[in-house]
Amino acid sequence: MALPICLFLGLLLSSSCEAYKALVVFGMPSNSHFNLGNGVVRNLLKDGHEVTYVTPIEYKNPPPNLRQIDVSSNFNALPSDKINIKILMEAPTPSGHRKFVKMLMINLVRRTLEHENIQRLLNDTNEHFDVVIVEHMFSDLSAGYATIFNCPLIWVSPVEVNSLSMGLVDVLPNPAYTSDALSLYMPPFNFLERLEELWIRITDEYNDYMVYEPLEAAEYERLIVPQIQKRGRQAPPYSKVRYNASLVLGNSHVSIGLPLGLPQNYKSIGGYHIEEEVKPLPEDLEKIMMSAKNGVIYFSMGSNLKSKDWPEEIKRDLLKLFGELKQTVLWKFEEELPNVPKNVHILKWAPQPSILAHPKCVLFITHGGLLSTTETIHYGVPTIAIPVFGDQFINVKKAVTRGFALQVKLSYSLATDLKVAIQEMLHNPKYRQRVKELSYIYHDRPVKPGAELRHWVQHVVNTRGAPHLRSPALLVPLYQRLYLDLIALLLVILRVLYVLLRNLYRRIKSKKIVSNKKDKKN
């Protein structure tokens, strides 16, 4: 009996890992988003699936089962002058321009769909996919890919758990204790913060209903509907398509974010982009780190912000500050700098995970991007953060609240403020102790994030869209969720009772008056 059972189990396992065809769309022209896309692709390729990857940055050394579709012209869609350290220091940041960010992302998705390479893919009616995996960047229009190919849709949310990402597969959560990716506050809110979050949520819903959804619906009719009709199917309305996702894979984890109640089809897999094996450092960089007697401080403002854009006086002040430190400083910088102190090393390119994983790394000075924050927790390195735009503000606020980071404001007094923060971070062991505690929580999972990603994608494919995970709340209109129909019914009943009682009172009163008149006559 043992042999048939083993054979059965073998067949079951082999069928559950059957290769499928996936379309992965990460059109955001940014190295950090490319790293997230690579994490998805790398994990799918590991199981032998056939992947078509829409990307603005080339995936190096692609295997035979990976086809890349180049959309590198997307770099022209981003206004580079808006993401400049010096400009952001002297002007309001894009994080406050919610409409600007939303319109920018809608335009980016539209440009991606219009790209000649994408049009070539969409116009081929012989193309088919078993699942479409798309990064969600403030626009729902990308849901059209799955509708064209008539297969399940999986969103990948690049930010921590927030109202927007949860709203893709469930009703919007309560603004009294949840925030979104562009929020400046985190719960618990004080009274004014709670009012501001409520007002933002109301205005966002209004703008979505009046501006964004009609705009995206028009692009859906222009770019998506003809492709569906070409395949002999009737196109569903955009209002249905945008909420038709089977799953949201969130670049989030409770060790970094908040322990919120999540829908069944929202899965937190933060850290899936980090490779399980740490790559060895280049020989020269390994030698620098090993010779650092007092440890290494690593300074990087990420892939979108360029350190060369710092004002000249801040560059000078930072070099002076770093030169006074006992530690060795690795500064990711895009060009050569004059008069660099002996303990400061300029890196035009930095293998960040390998640096953070090194035992000599004692501190990470960062912009507060979510990938950098996740890697900080993954490798257990305390952080000083200088948030600049986007979700960096809320990421840093969470990190400071969690106790493993300090925040320094982006200003012309940066070097002075940074010096105080560095001294506090290096001489107070509580930050390193706290990041080690959170690192344990981060790693203490039933399975690694990459394996969880592969499992849930396979689950969606095998169950034809995982309808059993979808929240019924999406089918309930707002007026029913708020019990407005019940309130209306109660108001009608109260009104009817009021009218009946009033009429009864008048009749009783009129009879009493008639009776009194009769008594007077008698």
C-alpha positions as CSV (number, residue, x, y, z in Angstrom):
1,M,0.0,0.0,0.0
2,A,2.9,2.3,0.7
3,L,4.0,2.5,-3.0
4,P,0.6,3.6,-4.4
5,I,0.2,6.2,-1.7
6,C,3.7,7.6,-2.5
7,L,2.9,7.6,-6.2
8,F,-0.4,9.4,-5.6
9,L,1.3,12.1,-3.4
10,G,4.0,12.5,-6.1
11,L,1.4,13.0,-8.8
12,L,-0.4,15.5,-6.6
13,L,2.7,17.5,-5.9
14,S,3.7,17.5,-9.6
15,S,0.3,18.6,-10.7
16,S,0.3,21.5,-8.1
17,C,3.6,22.7,-9.5
18,E,2.7,22.6,-13.1
19,A,4.3,25.3,-15.2
20,Y,2.1,28.2,-16.3
21,K,2.5,31.4,-18.4
22,A,2.6,34.7,-16.5
23,L,2.6,38.3,-17.7
24,V,4.4,40.5,-15.2
25,V,4.0,44.3,-15.7
26,F,6.3,46.7,-13.8
27,G,6.4,49.8,-16.0
28,M,7.6,52.3,-13.3
29,P,11.0,53.6,-14.5
30,S,12.9,53.3,-11.2
31,N,15.6,50.9,-9.9
32,S,13.7,50.3,-6.7
33,H,10.5,49.3,-8.6
34,F,12.7,47.2,-10.9
35,N,14.0,45.4,-7.9
36,L,10.5,44.5,-6.9
37,G,9.6,43.4,-10.3
38,N,12.8,41.3,-10.5
39,G,11.8,39.7,-7.2
40,V,8.5,38.5,-8.7
41,V,10.2,37.3,-11.9
42,R,13.1,35.6,-10.2
43,N,10.7,33.6,-8.0
44,L,8.4,32.5,-10.8
45,L,11.4,31.5,-12.9
46,K,12.7,29.4,-10.0
47,D,9.7,27.1,-10.4
48,G,10.1,26.8,-14.1
49,H,7.2,29.0,-15.2
50,E,7.2,30.9,-18.5
51,V,7.3,34.6,-17.8
52,T,6.8,37.6,-20.1
53,Y,8.2,40.7,-18.3
54,V,7.2,44.3,-19.2
55,T,10.1,46.4,-17.8
56,P,11.9,49.7,-18.5
57,I,15.2,48.2,-17.3
58,E,16.8,45.1,-18.7
59,Y,16.8,41.9,-16.7
60,K,20.5,40.7,-16.8
61,N,21.3,37.2,-18.2
62,P,17.7,36.1,-18.9
63,P,17.0,32.4,-18.9
64,P,15.2,30.8,-21.9
65,N,11.8,30.9,-20.2
66,L,11.9,34.7,-19.8
67,R,10.8,37.1,-22.5
68,Q,11.4,40.8,-21.9
69,I,9.3,43.6,-23.3
70,D,11.2,46.8,-23.3
71,V,9.4,50.0,-22.2
72,S,12.5,52.1,-21.4
73,S,10.9,55.1,-23.0
74,N,8.9,55.4,-19.8
75,F,11.8,57.2,-18.3
76,N,10.7,60.2,-20.5
77,A,7.3,60.2,-18.6
78,L,8.7,61.2,-15.3
79,P,9.6,64.8,-14.7
80,S,13.2,64.5,-13.4
81,D,13.2,68.1,-12.2
82,K,10.5,67.2,-9.6
83,I,12.7,64.5,-8.0
84,N,15.7,66.6,-7.2
85,I,17.1,67.0,-3.7
86,K,17.9,70.7,-4.1
87,I,14.5,71.5,-5.6
88,L,12.7,69.5,-2.9
89,M,14.5,71.3,-0.2
90,E,13.3,74.7,-1.5
91,A,9.8,73.8,-2.7
92,P,6.8,71.8,-1.5
93,T,7.4,68.1,-2.0
94,P,5.4,66.0,-4.5
95,S,4.1,64.0,-1.5
96,G,1.7,66.8,-0.8
97,H,0.5,67.0,-4.4
98,R,-1.9,64.1,-4.4
99,K,-3.6,65.1,-7.7
100,F,-0.2,65.5,-9.3
101,V,1.0,62.1,-8.3
102,K,-2.3,60.5,-9.4
103,M,-2.3,62.1,-12.8
104,L,1.4,61.3,-13.3
105,M,0.7,57.6,-12.6
106,I,-2.4,57.5,-14.9
107,N,-0.3,59.0,-17.7
108,L,2.5,56.5,-17.1
109,V,0.1,53.5,-17.4
110,R,-1.4,55.0,-20.5
111,R,2.0,55.5,-22.1
112,T,2.9,51.9,-21.3
113,L,-0.3,50.6,-22.9
114,E,0.4,52.8,-26.0
115,H,4.0,51.6,-26.3
116,E,4.7,49.9,-29.7
117,N,6.1,46.8,-28.0
118,I,3.0,46.5,-25.8
119,Q,0.7,47.1,-28.7
120,R,2.5,44.3,-30.6
121,L,1.9,42.0,-27.6
122,L,-1.8,43.0,-27.3
123,N,-2.5,42.8,-31.0
124,D,-1.4,39.1,-31.2
125,T,-4.7,37.3,-30.5
126,N,-2.7,34.0,-30.2
127,E,-1.1,35.2,-27.0
128,H,-2.5,33.8,-23.8
129,F,-1.5,33.9,-20.2
130,D,-2.6,32.0,-17.1
131,V,-2.2,34.9,-14.8
132,V,-1.3,38.6,-15.0
133,I,0.7,40.2,-12.2
134,V,0.9,44.0,-12.2
135,E,2.4,46.6,-10.0
136,H,-0.2,49.0,-8.7
137,M,0.9,52.6,-8.7
138,F,-2.1,54.8,-8.0
139,S,-3.9,53.8,-11.2
140,D,-6.3,50.9,-11.8
141,L,-6.1,51.0,-15.6
142,S,-3.5,48.2,-15.7
143,A,-6.3,45.8,-14.6
144,G,-7.1,45.8,-18.3
145,Y,-4.3,43.5,-19.1
146,A,-6.0,40.6,-17.3
147,T,-9.3,41.4,-18.9
148,I,-7.8,41.3,-22.4
149,F,-6.2,37.9,-21.8
150,N,-9.2,36.6,-19.8
151,C,-7.2,35.4,-16.9
152,P,-6.8,36.1,-13.1
153,L,-5.3,39.4,-12.0
154,I,-2.8,39.8,-9.1
155,W,-1.8,43.3,-8.0
156,V,1.6,43.9,-6.4
157,S,1.5,46.8,-3.9
158,P,5.0,48.4,-3.6
159,V,4.1,50.2,-0.4
160,E,3.2,49.3,3.2
161,V,-0.4,48.3,4.1
162,N,-2.6,51.3,3.5
163,S,-6.2,52.3,2.6
164,L,-5.5,52.4,-1.1
165,S,-4.0,48.9,-1.4
166,M,-6.7,47.4,0.8
167,G,-9.4,49.2,-1.2
168,L,-8.4,47.2,-4.3
169,V,-10.0,44.0,-2.9
170,D,-12.2,45.2,-0.1
171,V,-14.1,48.3,1.0
172,L,-11.9,51.2,2.2
173,P,-10.9,50.8,5.9
174,N,-11.9,53.1,8.7
175,P,-9.9,56.4,8.4
176,A,-9.9,56.7,12.2
177,Y,-7.1,54.1,12.5
178,T,-5.6,53.6,9.0
179,S,-3.6,55.9,6.7
180,D,-2.5,55.8,3.1
181,A,0.8,55.8,1.3
182,L,1.1,59.6,1.1
183,S,0.0,60.3,4.7
184,L,2.1,62.3,7.1
185,Y,0.6,60.7,10.2
186,M,0.3,57.3,11.6
187,P,-2.3,55.9,14.1
188,P,-3.2,56.5,16.8
189,F,-4.2,59.9,15.5
190,N,-5.0,62.9,17.6
191,F,-8.3,64.7,17.0
192,L,-7.0,67.0,14.3
193,E,-5.0,64.3,12.5
194,R,-8.1,62.1,12.5
195,L,-10.1,64.9,11.0
196,E,-7.5,65.4,8.3
197,E,-7.4,61.7,7.4
198,L,-11.2,61.7,7.1
199,W,-11.2,64.8,4.9
200,I,-8.4,63.4,2.7
201,R,-10.4,60.2,2.3
202,I,-13.6,62.0,1.4
203,T,-11.8,64.3,-1.1
204,D,-10.0,61.3,-2.6
205,E,-13.3,59.5,-3.1
206,Y,-14.8,62.6,-4.6
207,N,-11.9,63.1,-7.0
208,D,-11.9,59.4,-7.9
209,Y,-15.6,59.5,-8.8
210,M,-15.6,62.8,-10.6
211,V,-12.2,62.9,-12.2
212,Y,-10.0,59.8,-12.2
213,E,-12.5,57.0,-12.9
214,P,-14.1,58.8,-15.9
215,L,-10.6,59.6,-17.2
216,E,-9.4,56.0,-16.8
217,A,-12.7,54.6,-18.1
218,A,-12.2,56.7,-21.3
219,E,-8.7,55.2,-21.7
220,Y,-10.1,51.8,-21.0
221,E,-12.7,52.2,-23.9
222,R,-9.9,53.4,-26.2
223,L,-7.1,51.0,-25.4
224,I,-8.6,47.9,-23.8
225,V,-12.1,47.4,-25.1
226,P,-11.0,47.0,-28.8
227,Q,-8.6,44.3,-27.8
228,I,-11.3,42.4,-25.9
229,Q,-13.7,42.7,-28.8
230,K,-11.0,41.5,-31.2
231,R,-10.9,38.3,-29.2
232,G,-14.7,37.8,-29.7
233,R,-15.8,38.8,-26.2
234,Q,-18.0,41.5,-24.8
235,A,-16.1,44.0,-22.7
236,P,-17.2,44.4,-19.1
237,P,-17.6,47.9,-17.7
238,Y,-14.5,49.5,-16.3
239,S,-16.2,49.9,-12.9
240,K,-16.2,46.1,-12.7
241,V,-12.7,45.5,-14.2
242,R,-10.8,47.7,-11.8
243,Y,-12.0,45.7,-8.8
244,N,-11.6,42.3,-10.4
245,A,-8.3,41.3,-8.7
246,S,-7.9,37.9,-7.3
247,L,-5.2,38.9,-4.9
248,V,-3.0,41.7,-3.7
249,L,0.6,40.8,-2.8
250,G,1.8,43.6,-0.5
251,N,5.4,44.6,0.0
252,S,4.7,44.8,3.7
253,H,5.2,43.0,7.0
254,V,4.0,43.5,10.5
255,S,7.6,44.0,11.8
256,I,7.8,47.2,9.8
257,G,4.1,48.4,9.6
258,L,1.0,48.1,11.6
259,P,-1.0,45.0,12.7
260,L,-4.2,45.9,10.8
261,G,-7.0,43.5,10.0
262,L,-6.5,42.5,6.3
263,P,-8.8,40.9,3.7
264,Q,-8.3,37.2,3.0
265,N,-6.9,38.1,-0.5
266,Y,-4.3,40.6,0.8
267,K,-1.0,38.8,1.5
268,S,1.9,40.5,3.2
269,I,5.1,39.2,1.6
270,G,7.5,42.1,2.3
271,G,11.1,41.2,1.7
272,Y,10.5,38.9,-1.3
273,H,12.8,41.0,-3.4
274,I,15.8,40.2,-1.2
275,E,17.8,37.2,-2.5
276,E,18.2,34.4,0.0
277,E,22.0,34.2,-0.5
278,V,24.0,37.3,0.2
279,K,26.4,38.0,-2.7
280,P,30.0,38.5,-1.8
281,L,31.3,42.0,-1.9
282,P,33.8,43.1,-4.5
283,E,37.4,42.4,-3.3
284,D,38.3,46.1,-2.9
285,L,35.1,46.9,-1.0
286,E,35.5,43.8,1.3
287,K,39.0,45.0,2.1
288,I,37.8,48.5,3.0
289,M,35.1,47.1,5.3
290,M,37.3,44.5,7.0
291,S,39.9,47.2,7.8
292,A,37.3,49.5,9.4
293,K,38.3,49.2,13.1
294,N,35.3,51.2,14.3
295,G,32.7,49.9,11.9
296,V,31.2,51.2,8.7
297,I,28.5,53.8,8.2
298,Y,26.7,53.4,4.9
299,F,25.0,56.5,3.3
300,S,22.6,56.2,0.4
301,M,19.6,58.3,-0.8
302,G,18.3,55.5,-2.9
303,S,18.1,55.1,-6.7
304,N,15.8,58.0,-7.7
305,L,17.4,60.8,-5.7
306,K,20.9,61.8,-6.8
307,S,23.4,62.8,-4.1
308,K,25.2,64.9,-6.7
309,D,22.2,67.3,-6.6
310,W,22.9,68.2,-2.9
311,P,23.7,72.0,-2.7
312,E,27.4,72.6,-2.7
313,E,27.5,73.9,0.9
314,I,25.7,70.7,2.2
315,K,28.2,68.5,0.3
316,R,31.1,70.4,2.0
317,D,29.4,70.2,5.4
318,L,28.7,66.4,5.0
319,L,32.3,65.7,4.0
320,K,33.6,67.7,7.0
321,L,31.2,65.8,9.3
322,F,32.1,62.4,8.0
323,G,35.8,63.2,8.1
324,E,35.5,63.9,11.9
325,L,34.0,60.4,12.6
326,K,36.1,57.4,13.8
327,Q,34.0,55.1,11.5
328,T,34.6,54.4,7.9
329,V,31.9,56.0,5.7
330,L,30.7,54.5,2.4
331,W,28.8,57.2,0.5
332,K,26.8,56.3,-2.6
333,F,27.5,59.2,-4.9
334,E,27.2,59.5,-8.7
335,E,30.4,61.5,-9.3
336,E,33.8,62.2,-7.9
337,L,34.2,64.7,-5.0
338,P,37.2,66.8,-4.2
339,N,39.0,66.8,-0.9
340,V,37.5,63.5,0.3
341,P,38.7,62.5,3.8
342,K,40.7,59.3,4.2
343,N,37.9,57.5,6.0
344,V,35.3,58.4,3.4
345,H,34.9,56.2,0.3
346,I,32.7,57.3,-2.7
347,L,30.8,54.6,-4.4
348,K,29.1,55.3,-7.8
349,W,27.4,51.9,-7.4
350,A,26.8,50.2,-4.1
351,P,25.7,46.5,-3.5
352,Q,23.4,47.6,-0.7
353,P,22.2,44.2,0.6
354,S,25.8,42.9,0.8
355,I,26.9,46.0,2.6
356,L,24.1,45.9,5.2
357,A,24.7,42.2,5.7
358,H,28.3,42.7,6.6
359,P,29.1,42.5,10.3
360,K,31.1,45.7,10.1
361,C,28.1,47.8,9.1
362,V,27.0,49.7,12.2
363,L,24.6,52.3,10.8
364,F,22.6,53.0,7.6
365,I,21.8,56.6,6.7
366,T,18.9,56.4,4.2
367,H,16.0,58.3,2.5
368,G,13.4,56.0,4.1
369,G,12.3,54.2,1.0
370,L,10.4,51.0,1.8
371,L,12.9,48.7,0.2
372,S,15.7,50.2,2.2
373,T,13.6,50.0,5.4
374,T,12.8,46.4,4.7
375,E,16.5,45.6,4.1
376,T,17.4,47.4,7.4
377,I,15.1,45.1,9.3
378,H,16.2,42.0,7.3
379,Y,19.8,42.5,8.2
380,G,19.3,44.2,11.6
381,V,21.0,47.5,11.1
382,P,19.8,50.7,12.9
383,T,18.9,53.7,10.7
384,I,18.9,57.4,10.4
385,A,16.4,58.5,7.8
386,I,16.1,61.7,5.8
387,P,12.6,61.5,4.1
388,V,12.2,63.5,0.9
389,F,8.9,62.5,-0.9
390,G,6.2,60.0,-1.4
391,D,5.7,57.2,1.1
392,Q,9.1,58.0,2.8
393,F,7.5,60.2,5.4
394,I,5.1,57.6,6.7
395,N,7.8,54.9,6.4
396,V,10.2,56.9,8.6
397,K,7.4,57.8,11.1
398,K,6.7,54.1,11.5
399,A,10.4,53.3,11.9
400,V,10.9,56.0,14.5
401,T,7.9,54.8,16.4
402,R,9.1,51.2,16.2
403,G,12.3,52.4,17.9
404,F,15.1,51.5,15.4
405,A,15.4,54.8,13.6
406,L,15.9,58.5,14.0
407,Q,14.6,61.1,11.6
408,V,16.6,64.1,10.4
409,K,14.8,66.8,8.4
410,L,15.9,67.7,4.9
411,S,17.3,71.2,5.4
412,Y,20.4,73.3,5.0
413,S,21.3,72.5,8.6
414,L,21.4,68.8,7.6
415,A,25.0,68.2,8.6
416,T,24.5,69.7,12.1
417,D,21.4,67.8,12.8
418,L,22.9,64.6,11.3
419,K,25.9,64.8,13.7
420,V,23.6,64.8,16.7
421,A,21.7,61.8,15.4
422,I,24.8,59.9,14.6
423,Q,26.2,60.4,18.1
424,E,22.9,59.3,19.7
425,M,22.7,56.3,17.4
426,L,26.2,55.1,17.9
427,H,26.4,55.6,21.7
428,N,22.9,54.4,22.6
429,P,22.6,50.6,22.3
430,K,18.8,50.6,22.4
431,Y,18.5,51.2,18.6
432,R,20.6,48.2,17.7
433,Q,18.9,46.1,20.3
434,R,15.5,47.1,19.0
435,V,16.3,46.4,15.3
436,K,17.6,43.0,16.2
437,E,14.3,42.2,18.0
438,L,12.3,43.4,14.9
439,S,14.6,41.4,12.7
440,Y,13.7,38.3,14.6
441,I,10.0,39.0,14.1
442,Y,10.6,39.7,10.4
443,H,12.3,36.4,9.9
444,D,10.1,34.3,12.1
445,R,7.6,33.2,9.4
446,P,6.2,29.9,8.5
447,V,7.8,30.2,5.0
448,K,10.1,32.7,3.4
449,P,8.5,35.6,1.5
450,G,9.6,34.4,-1.9
451,A,8.2,30.9,-1.3
452,E,4.9,32.5,-0.1
453,L,4.7,34.6,-3.3
454,R,5.2,31.5,-5.4
455,H,2.5,29.6,-3.4
456,W,-0.2,32.2,-3.7
457,V,0.4,32.8,-7.4
458,Q,0.2,29.1,-8.0
459,H,-3.0,29.0,-5.8
460,V,-4.6,31.7,-7.9
461,V,-3.8,29.9,-11.1
462,N,-4.9,26.5,-9.8
463,T,-8.2,27.8,-8.5
464,R,-9.0,29.9,-11.5
465,G,-8.8,33.3,-9.8
466,A,-9.3,32.2,-6.1
467,P,-12.9,33.5,-6.0
468,H,-13.2,31.9,-2.5
469,L,-10.9,34.6,-1.1
470,R,-12.8,37.6,-2.4
471,S,-14.6,39.8,0.0
472,P,-18.4,40.0,-0.4
473,A,-18.1,43.6,0.8
474,L,-17.3,44.7,-2.7
475,L,-20.8,43.6,-3.8
476,V,-22.5,45.7,-1.2
477,P,-23.3,49.3,-2.2
478,L,-22.2,52.1,0.1
479,Y,-25.7,53.0,1.2
480,Q,-26.2,49.4,2.4
481,R,-22.8,49.3,4.2
482,L,-23.8,52.5,6.0
483,Y,-27.3,51.2,6.6
484,L,-28.7,54.3,4.9
485,D,-31.7,52.2,3.6
486,L,-32.4,51.1,7.2
487,I,-32.1,54.7,8.4
488,A,-34.5,55.8,5.6
489,L,-36.9,53.1,6.5
490,L,-36.8,54.1,10.2
491,L,-37.4,57.7,9.2
492,V,-40.4,56.8,7.1
493,I,-41.8,54.7,10.0
494,L,-41.3,57.5,12.4
495,R,-42.9,59.9,10.0
496,V,-45.9,57.7,9.5
497,L,-46.2,57.2,13.3
498,Y,-45.9,60.9,13.8
499,V,-48.7,61.6,11.2
500,L,-50.9,58.9,12.7
501,L,-50.5,60.1,16.2
502,R,-51.0,63.7,15.1
503,N,-54.2,62.9,13.3
504,L,-55.4,60.8,16.2
505,Y,-54.6,63.6,18.6
506,R,-56.5,66.1,16.4
507,R,-59.5,63.8,16.2
508,I,-59.5,63.2,20.0
509,K,-59.1,66.9,20.5
510,S,-61.9,67.8,18.1
511,K,-64.3,65.3,19.7
512,K,-63.5,66.7,23.1
513,I,-64.2,70.2,21.9
514,V,-67.6,69.0,20.4
515,S,-68.4,67.3,23.7
516,N,-67.6,70.4,25.7
517,K,-69.9,72.5,23.5
518,K,-72.7,70.1,24.0
519,D,-72.2,70.2,27.8
520,K,-72.3,74.0,27.8
521,K,-75.6,73.9,25.8
522,N,-77.1,71.5,28.3
